[in-house]
Amino acid sequence: MELAFAETNKIPIILLYETGKTISRFPRGIPTVIAEIQFHDHEDALNQLKKVLAKWNLEHP
């Protein structure tokens, strides 16, 4: 429901999930998904998320 709301309102989405987990094809097909991050642990998730947000921020000042 939250993903559909974000798409409808043109809110950028970052998919974040643990390596080895399976996610539905539905979220991957949403046009407002700006990144997909697979992480091994919390530190890895934060590091990758920081990089994605920094890049996105540069592209959308």
PyMOL Python script that loads the backbone (N, CA, C, O; Angstrom):
from pymol import cmd

cmd.read_pdbstr("""\
ATOM      1  N   MET A   1       0.826  -1.184   0.000  1.00  0.00           N
ATOM      2  CA  MET A   1       0.000   0.000   0.000  1.00  0.00           C
ATOM      3  C   MET A   1       0.881   1.264   0.000  1.00  0.00           C
ATOM      4  O   MET A   1       0.591   2.223  -0.714  1.00  0.00           O
ATOM      5  N   GLU A   2       1.935   1.258   0.787  1.00  0.00           N
ATOM      6  CA  GLU A   2       2.818   2.418   0.854  1.00  0.00           C
ATOM      7  C   GLU A   2       3.533   2.653  -0.475  1.00  0.00           C
ATOM      8  O   GLU A   2       3.731   3.798  -0.882  1.00  0.00           O
ATOM      9  N   LEU A   3       3.918   1.576  -1.147  1.00  0.00           N
ATOM     10  CA  LEU A   3       4.580   1.710  -2.441  1.00  0.00           C
ATOM     11  C   LEU A   3       3.639   2.313  -3.478  1.00  0.00           C
ATOM     12  O   LEU A   3       4.051   3.162  -4.269  1.00  0.00           O
ATOM     13  N   ALA A   4       2.396   1.889  -3.481  1.00  0.00           N
ATOM     14  CA  ALA A   4       1.411   2.436  -4.420  1.00  0.00           C
ATOM     15  C   ALA A   4       1.166   3.914  -4.132  1.00  0.00           C
ATOM     16  O   ALA A   4       1.043   4.712  -5.061  1.00  0.00           O
ATOM     17  N   PHE A   5       1.094   4.283  -2.864  1.00  0.00           N
ATOM     18  CA  PHE A   5       0.923   5.683  -2.485  1.00  0.00           C
ATOM     19  C   PHE A   5       2.102   6.514  -2.981  1.00  0.00           C
ATOM     20  O   PHE A   5       1.917   7.590  -3.549  1.00  0.00           O
ATOM     21  N   ALA A   6       3.314   6.006  -2.762  1.00  0.00           N
ATOM     22  CA  ALA A   6       4.516   6.727  -3.188  1.00  0.00           C
ATOM     23  C   ALA A   6       4.525   6.903  -4.705  1.00  0.00           C
ATOM     24  O   ALA A   6       4.831   7.986  -5.203  1.00  0.00           O
ATOM     25  N   GLU A   7       4.193   5.855  -5.430  1.00  0.00           N
ATOM     26  CA  GLU A   7       4.168   5.954  -6.892  1.00  0.00           C
ATOM     27  C   GLU A   7       3.135   6.974  -7.351  1.00  0.00           C
ATOM     28  O   GLU A   7       3.432   7.820  -8.194  1.00  0.00           O
ATOM     29  N   THR A   8       1.946   6.903  -6.812  1.00  0.00           N
ATOM     30  CA  THR A   8       0.867   7.812  -7.192  1.00  0.00           C
ATOM     31  C   THR A   8       1.252   9.261  -6.949  1.00  0.00           C
ATOM     32  O   THR A   8       0.866  10.146  -7.714  1.00  0.00           O
ATOM     33  N   ASN A   9       2.011   9.509  -5.888  1.00  0.00           N
ATOM     34  CA  ASN A   9       2.393  10.868  -5.522  1.00  0.00           C
ATOM     35  C   ASN A   9       3.803  11.238  -5.989  1.00  0.00           C
ATOM     36  O   ASN A   9       4.369  12.238  -5.546  1.00  0.00           O
ATOM     37  N   LYS A  10       4.367  10.416  -6.894  1.00  0.00           N
ATOM     38  CA  LYS A  10       5.690  10.682  -7.487  1.00  0.00           C
ATOM     39  C   LYS A  10       6.791  10.838  -6.435  1.00  0.00           C
ATOM     40  O   LYS A  10       7.695  11.660  -6.584  1.00  0.00           O
ATOM     41  N   ILE A  11       6.699  10.038  -5.372  1.00  0.00           N
ATOM     42  CA  ILE A  11       7.702  10.046  -4.307  1.00  0.00           C
ATOM     43  C   ILE A  11       8.773   9.004  -4.658  1.00  0.00           C
ATOM     44  O   ILE A  11       8.441   7.841  -4.890  1.00  0.00           O
ATOM     45  N   PRO A  12      10.042   9.400  -4.700  1.00  0.00           N
ATOM     46  CA  PRO A  12      11.103   8.448  -5.010  1.00  0.00           C
ATOM     47  C   PRO A  12      11.145   7.305  -3.990  1.00  0.00           C
ATOM     48  O   PRO A  12      10.948   7.510  -2.792  1.00  0.00           O
ATOM     49  N   ILE A  13      11.406   6.102  -4.499  1.00  0.00           N
ATOM     50  CA  ILE A  13      11.445   4.902  -3.658  1.00  0.00           C
ATOM     51  C   ILE A  13      12.826   4.272  -3.753  1.00  0.00           C
ATOM     52  O   ILE A  13      13.394   4.152  -4.839  1.00  0.00           O
ATOM     53  N   ILE A  14      13.357   3.872  -2.609  1.00  0.00           N
ATOM     54  CA  ILE A  14      14.586   3.096  -2.562  1.00  0.00           C
ATOM     55  C   ILE A  14      14.223   1.743  -1.954  1.00  0.00           C
ATOM     56  O   ILE A  14      13.770   1.666  -0.812  1.00  0.00           O
ATOM     57  N   LEU A  15      14.428   0.681  -2.728  1.00  0.00           N
ATOM     58  CA  LEU A  15      14.174  -0.661  -2.223  1.00  0.00           C
ATOM     59  C   LEU A  15      15.402  -1.106  -1.446  1.00  0.00           C
ATOM     60  O   LEU A  15      16.520  -1.028  -1.954  1.00  0.00           O
ATOM     61  N   LEU A  16      15.207  -1.566  -0.237  1.00  0.00           N
ATOM     62  CA  LEU A  16      16.291  -1.936   0.661  1.00  0.00           C
ATOM     63  C   LEU A  16      15.938  -3.278   1.286  1.00  0.00           C
ATOM     64  O   LEU A  16      14.945  -3.399   2.002  1.00  0.00           O
ATOM     65  N   TYR A  17      16.774  -4.300   1.002  1.00  0.00           N
ATOM     66  CA  TYR A  17      16.473  -5.610   1.557  1.00  0.00           C
ATOM     67  C   TYR A  17      17.755  -6.426   1.746  1.00  0.00           C
ATOM     68  O   TYR A  17      18.774  -6.183   1.099  1.00  0.00           O
ATOM     69  N   GLU A  18      17.669  -7.382   2.639  1.00  0.00           N
ATOM     70  CA  GLU A  18      18.820  -8.195   3.006  1.00  0.00           C
ATOM     71  C   GLU A  18      19.195  -9.159   1.881  1.00  0.00           C
ATOM     72  O   GLU A  18      18.328  -9.766   1.253  1.00  0.00           O
ATOM     73  N   THR A  19      20.506  -9.290   1.638  1.00  0.00           N
ATOM     74  CA  THR A  19      21.007 -10.230   0.639  1.00  0.00           C
ATOM     75  C   THR A  19      20.489 -11.625   0.942  1.00  0.00           C
ATOM     76  O   THR A  19      20.488 -12.060   2.093  1.00  0.00           O
ATOM     77  N   GLY A  20      20.051 -12.319  -0.091  1.00  0.00           N
ATOM     78  CA  GLY A  20      19.521 -13.671   0.072  1.00  0.00           C
ATOM     79  C   GLY A  20      18.018 -13.714   0.214  1.00  0.00           C
ATOM     80  O   GLY A  20      17.417 -14.783   0.103  1.00  0.00           O
ATOM     81  N   LYS A  21      17.400 -12.576   0.457  1.00  0.00           N
ATOM     82  CA  LYS A  21      15.941 -12.517   0.572  1.00  0.00           C
ATOM     83  C   LYS A  21      15.344 -12.323  -0.818  1.00  0.00           C
ATOM     84  O   LYS A  21      15.959 -11.708  -1.690  1.00  0.00           O
ATOM     85  N   THR A  22      14.173 -12.840  -1.009  1.00  0.00           N
ATOM     86  CA  THR A  22      13.485 -12.694  -2.280  1.00  0.00           C
ATOM     87  C   THR A  22      12.408 -11.637  -2.133  1.00  0.00           C
ATOM     88  O   THR A  22      11.628 -11.654  -1.181  1.00  0.00           O
ATOM     89  N   ILE A  23      12.373 -10.706  -3.094  1.00  0.00           N
ATOM     90  CA  ILE A  23      11.302  -9.719  -3.077  1.00  0.00           C
ATOM     91  C   ILE A  23      10.450  -9.902  -4.325  1.00  0.00           C
ATOM     92  O   ILE A  23      10.904 -10.444  -5.333  1.00  0.00           O
ATOM     93  N   SER A  24       9.237  -9.450  -4.240  1.00  0.00           N
ATOM     94  CA  SER A  24       8.286  -9.547  -5.333  1.00  0.00           C
ATOM     95  C   SER A  24       8.757  -8.736  -6.533  1.00  0.00           C
ATOM     96  O   SER A  24       9.519  -7.782  -6.377  1.00  0.00           O
ATOM     97  N   ARG A  25       8.310  -9.105  -7.724  1.00  0.00           N
ATOM     98  CA  ARG A  25       8.623  -8.324  -8.922  1.00  0.00           C
ATOM     99  C   ARG A  25       7.874  -6.998  -8.924  1.00  0.00           C
ATOM    100  O   ARG A  25       8.290  -6.057  -9.599  1.00  0.00           O
ATOM    101  N   PHE A  26       6.784  -6.909  -8.185  1.00  0.00           N
ATOM    102  CA  PHE A  26       5.967  -5.692  -8.169  1.00  0.00           C
ATOM    103  C   PHE A  26       6.777  -4.443  -7.831  1.00  0.00           C
ATOM    104  O   PHE A  26       6.732  -3.481  -8.597  1.00  0.00           O
ATOM    105  N   PRO A  27       7.518  -4.413  -6.718  1.00  0.00           N
ATOM    106  CA  PRO A  27       8.249  -3.186  -6.394  1.00  0.00           C
ATOM    107  C   PRO A  27       9.306  -2.822  -7.433  1.00  0.00           C
ATOM    108  O   PRO A  27       9.556  -1.642  -7.678  1.00  0.00           O
ATOM    109  N   ARG A  28       9.914  -3.814  -8.033  1.00  0.00           N
ATOM    110  CA  ARG A  28      10.958  -3.550  -9.028  1.00  0.00           C
ATOM    111  C   ARG A  28      10.410  -2.876 -10.282  1.00  0.00           C
ATOM    112  O   ARG A  28      11.160  -2.226 -11.010  1.00  0.00           O
ATOM    113  N   GLY A  29       9.133  -3.022 -10.538  1.00  0.00           N
ATOM    114  CA  GLY A  29       8.531  -2.444 -11.729  1.00  0.00           C
ATOM    115  C   GLY A  29       7.949  -1.057 -11.530  1.00  0.00           C
ATOM    116  O   GLY A  29       7.420  -0.473 -12.475  1.00  0.00           O
ATOM    117  N   ILE A  30       8.034  -0.520 -10.331  1.00  0.00           N
ATOM    118  CA  ILE A  30       7.465   0.795 -10.052  1.00  0.00           C
ATOM    119  C   ILE A  30       8.383   1.866 -10.640  1.00  0.00           C
ATOM    120  O   ILE A  30       9.578   1.884 -10.347  1.00  0.00           O
ATOM    121  N   PRO A  31       7.835   2.754 -11.465  1.00  0.00           N
ATOM    122  CA  PRO A  31       8.658   3.758 -12.141  1.00  0.00           C
ATOM    123  C   PRO A  31       9.394   4.718 -11.205  1.00  0.00           C
ATOM    124  O   PRO A  31      10.430   5.260 -11.590  1.00  0.00           O
ATOM    125  N   THR A  32       8.901   4.941 -10.014  1.00  0.00           N
ATOM    126  CA  THR A  32       9.545   5.897  -9.116  1.00  0.00           C
ATOM    127  C   THR A  32      10.640   5.265  -8.253  1.00  0.00           C
ATOM    128  O   THR A  32      11.185   5.933  -7.374  1.00  0.00           O
ATOM    129  N   VAL A  33      10.971   3.991  -8.486  1.00  0.00           N
ATOM    130  CA  VAL A  33      12.085   3.361  -7.777  1.00  0.00           C
ATOM    131  C   VAL A  33      13.374   3.944  -8.329  1.00  0.00           C
ATOM    132  O   VAL A  33      13.655   3.830  -9.522  1.00  0.00           O
ATOM    133  N   ILE A  34      14.162   4.574  -7.454  1.00  0.00           N
ATOM    134  CA  ILE A  34      15.414   5.199  -7.899  1.00  0.00           C
ATOM    135  C   ILE A  34      16.628   4.324  -7.605  1.00  0.00           C
ATOM    136  O   ILE A  34      17.701   4.547  -8.167  1.00  0.00           O
ATOM    137  N   ALA A  35      16.473   3.331  -6.730  1.00  0.00           N
ATOM    138  CA  ALA A  35      17.597   2.446  -6.407  1.00  0.00           C
ATOM    139  C   ALA A  35      17.085   1.178  -5.740  1.00  0.00           C
ATOM    140  O   ALA A  35      16.007   1.146  -5.145  1.00  0.00           O
ATOM    141  N   GLU A  36      17.895   0.142  -5.862  1.00  0.00           N
ATOM    142  CA  GLU A  36      17.625  -1.130  -5.205  1.00  0.00           C
ATOM    143  C   GLU A  36      18.903  -1.532  -4.480  1.00  0.00           C
ATOM    144  O   GLU A  36      19.952  -1.694  -5.103  1.00  0.00           O
ATOM    145  N   ILE A  37      18.813  -1.691  -3.182  1.00  0.00           N
ATOM    146  CA  ILE A  37      19.985  -1.984  -2.360  1.00  0.00           C
ATOM    147  C   ILE A  37      19.805  -3.330  -1.671  1.00  0.00           C
ATOM    148  O   ILE A  37      18.838  -3.551  -0.941  1.00  0.00           O
ATOM    149  N   GLN A  38      20.760  -4.225  -1.919  1.00  0.00           N
ATOM    150  CA  GLN A  38      20.832  -5.476  -1.165  1.00  0.00           C
ATOM    151  C   GLN A  38      21.971  -5.315  -0.163  1.00  0.00           C
ATOM    152  O   GLN A  38      23.072  -4.908  -0.536  1.00  0.00           O
ATOM    153  N   PHE A  39      21.718  -5.626   1.091  1.00  0.00           N
ATOM    154  CA  PHE A  39      22.744  -5.424   2.110  1.00  0.00           C
ATOM    155  C   PHE A  39      23.015  -6.699   2.896  1.00  0.00           C
ATOM    156  O   PHE A  39      22.172  -7.593   2.979  1.00  0.00           O
ATOM    157  N   HIS A  40      24.228  -6.762   3.478  1.00  0.00           N
ATOM    158  CA  HIS A  40      24.638  -7.914   4.290  1.00  0.00           C
ATOM    159  C   HIS A  40      24.378  -7.687   5.775  1.00  0.00           C
ATOM    160  O   HIS A  40      23.993  -8.610   6.494  1.00  0.00           O
ATOM    161  N   ASP A  41      24.592  -6.446   6.233  1.00  0.00           N
ATOM    162  CA  ASP A  41      24.357  -6.103   7.634  1.00  0.00           C
ATOM    163  C   ASP A  41      23.977  -4.624   7.705  1.00  0.00           C
ATOM    164  O   ASP A  41      23.928  -3.938   6.684  1.00  0.00           O
ATOM    165  N   HIS A  42      23.711  -4.143   8.911  1.00  0.00           N
ATOM    166  CA  HIS A  42      23.244  -2.763   9.068  1.00  0.00           C
ATOM    167  C   HIS A  42      24.260  -1.748   8.560  1.00  0.00           C
ATOM    168  O   HIS A  42      23.885  -0.763   7.923  1.00  0.00           O
ATOM    169  N   GLU A  43      25.522  -1.974   8.830  1.00  0.00           N
ATOM    170  CA  GLU A  43      26.562  -1.051   8.384  1.00  0.00           C
ATOM    171  C   GLU A  43      26.616  -0.989   6.857  1.00  0.00           C
ATOM    172  O   GLU A  43      26.743   0.090   6.277  1.00  0.00           O
ATOM    173  N   ASP A  44      26.521  -2.140   6.220  1.00  0.00           N
ATOM    174  CA  ASP A  44      26.509  -2.209   4.760  1.00  0.00           C
ATOM    175  C   ASP A  44      25.290  -1.458   4.214  1.00  0.00           C
ATOM    176  O   ASP A  44      25.401  -0.714   3.239  1.00  0.00           O
ATOM    177  N   ALA A  45      24.136  -1.654   4.839  1.00  0.00           N
ATOM    178  CA  ALA A  45      22.917  -0.969   4.401  1.00  0.00           C
ATOM    179  C   ALA A  45      23.075   0.543   4.496  1.00  0.00           C
ATOM    180  O   ALA A  45      22.723   1.266   3.564  1.00  0.00           O
ATOM    181  N   LEU A  46      23.600   1.019   5.612  1.00  0.00           N
ATOM    182  CA  LEU A  46      23.782   2.459   5.795  1.00  0.00           C
ATOM    183  C   LEU A  46      24.783   3.041   4.806  1.00  0.00           C
ATOM    184  O   LEU A  46      24.554   4.116   4.252  1.00  0.00           O
ATOM    185  N   ASN A  47      25.882   2.345   4.583  1.00  0.00           N
ATOM    186  CA  ASN A  47      26.891   2.827   3.632  1.00  0.00           C
ATOM    187  C   ASN A  47      26.323   2.932   2.221  1.00  0.00           C
ATOM    188  O   ASN A  47      26.525   3.935   1.537  1.00  0.00           O
ATOM    189  N   GLN A  48      25.621   1.906   1.795  1.00  0.00           N
ATOM    190  CA  GLN A  48      25.036   1.932   0.454  1.00  0.00           C
ATOM    191  C   GLN A  48      23.949   3.000   0.335  1.00  0.00           C
ATOM    192  O   GLN A  48      23.856   3.689  -0.681  1.00  0.00           O
ATOM    193  N   LEU A  49      23.138   3.131   1.371  1.00  0.00           N
ATOM    194  CA  LEU A  49      22.069   4.121   1.362  1.00  0.00           C
ATOM    195  C   LEU A  49      22.644   5.539   1.290  1.00  0.00           C
ATOM    196  O   LEU A  49      22.124   6.384   0.562  1.00  0.00           O
ATOM    197  N   LYS A  50      23.706   5.795   2.035  1.00  0.00           N
ATOM    198  CA  LYS A  50      24.350   7.109   1.988  1.00  0.00           C
ATOM    199  C   LYS A  50      24.825   7.434   0.575  1.00  0.00           C
ATOM    200  O   LYS A  50      24.652   8.561   0.109  1.00  0.00           O
ATOM    201  N   LYS A  51      25.419   6.462  -0.109  1.00  0.00           N
ATOM    202  CA  LYS A  51      25.897   6.673  -1.479  1.00  0.00           C
ATOM    203  C   LYS A  51      24.749   6.976  -2.434  1.00  0.00           C
ATOM    204  O   LYS A  51      24.840   7.885  -3.259  1.00  0.00           O
ATOM    205  N   VAL A  52      23.682   6.220  -2.317  1.00  0.00           N
ATOM    206  CA  VAL A  52      22.520   6.431  -3.193  1.00  0.00           C
ATOM    207  C   VAL A  52      21.922   7.812  -2.954  1.00  0.00           C
ATOM    208  O   VAL A  52      21.609   8.527  -3.906  1.00  0.00           O
ATOM    209  N   LEU A  53      21.764   8.186  -1.696  1.00  0.00           N
ATOM    210  CA  LEU A  53      21.178   9.489  -1.381  1.00  0.00           C
ATOM    211  C   LEU A  53      22.076  10.644  -1.820  1.00  0.00           C
ATOM    212  O   LEU A  53      21.582  11.666  -2.294  1.00  0.00           O
ATOM    213  N   ALA A  54      23.381  10.489  -1.666  1.00  0.00           N
ATOM    214  CA  ALA A  54      24.310  11.539  -2.101  1.00  0.00           C
ATOM    215  C   ALA A  54      24.237  11.719  -3.606  1.00  0.00           C
ATOM    216  O   ALA A  54      24.199  12.849  -4.095  1.00  0.00           O
ATOM    217  N   LYS A  55      24.218  10.625  -4.341  1.00  0.00           N
ATOM    218  CA  LYS A  55      24.132  10.701  -5.805  1.00  0.00           C
ATOM    219  C   LYS A  55      22.807  11.326  -6.230  1.00  0.00           C
ATOM    220  O   LYS A  55      22.780  12.197  -7.099  1.00  0.00           O
ATOM    221  N   TRP A  56      21.716  10.884  -5.622  1.00  0.00           N
ATOM    222  CA  TRP A  56      20.394  11.404  -5.976  1.00  0.00           C
ATOM    223  C   TRP A  56      20.311  12.895  -5.661  1.00  0.00           C
ATOM    224  O   TRP A  56      19.745  13.668  -6.433  1.00  0.00           O
ATOM    225  N   ASN A  57      20.875  13.291  -4.530  1.00  0.00           N
ATOM    226  CA  ASN A  57      20.852  14.692  -4.124  1.00  0.00           C
ATOM    227  C   ASN A  57      21.615  15.566  -5.128  1.00  0.00           C
ATOM    228  O   ASN A  57      21.196  16.688  -5.416  1.00  0.00           O
ATOM    229  N   LEU A  58      22.727  15.057  -5.659  1.00  0.00           N
ATOM    230  CA  LEU A  58      23.494  15.800  -6.660  1.00  0.00           C
ATOM    231  C   LEU A  58      22.699  15.952  -7.957  1.00  0.00           C
ATOM    232  O   LEU A  58      22.778  16.980  -8.629  1.00  0.00           O
ATOM    233  N   GLU A  59      21.937  14.921  -8.298  1.00  0.00           N
ATOM    234  CA  GLU A  59      21.167  14.939  -9.540  1.00  0.00           C
ATOM    235  C   GLU A  59      19.871  15.729  -9.422  1.00  0.00           C
ATOM    236  O   GLU A  59      19.294  16.126 -10.434  1.00  0.00           O
ATOM    237  N   HIS A  60      19.405  15.960  -8.193  1.00  0.00           N
ATOM    238  CA  HIS A  60      18.123  16.644  -7.948  1.00  0.00           C
ATOM    239  C   HIS A  60      18.299  17.716  -6.868  1.00  0.00           C
ATOM    240  O   HIS A  60      17.755  17.590  -5.771  1.00  0.00           O
ATOM    241  N   PRO A  61      19.060  18.770  -7.183  1.00  0.00           N
ATOM    242  CA  PRO A  61      19.326  19.789  -6.143  1.00  0.00           C
ATOM    243  C   PRO A  61      18.088  20.567  -5.718  1.00  0.00           C
ATOM    244  O   PRO A  61      18.174  21.444  -4.859  1.00  0.00           O
TER     245      PRO A  61
END
""", "prot")
cmd.dss("prot")
cmd.show_as("cartoon", "prot")
cmd.util.cbc("prot")
cmd.orient("prot")
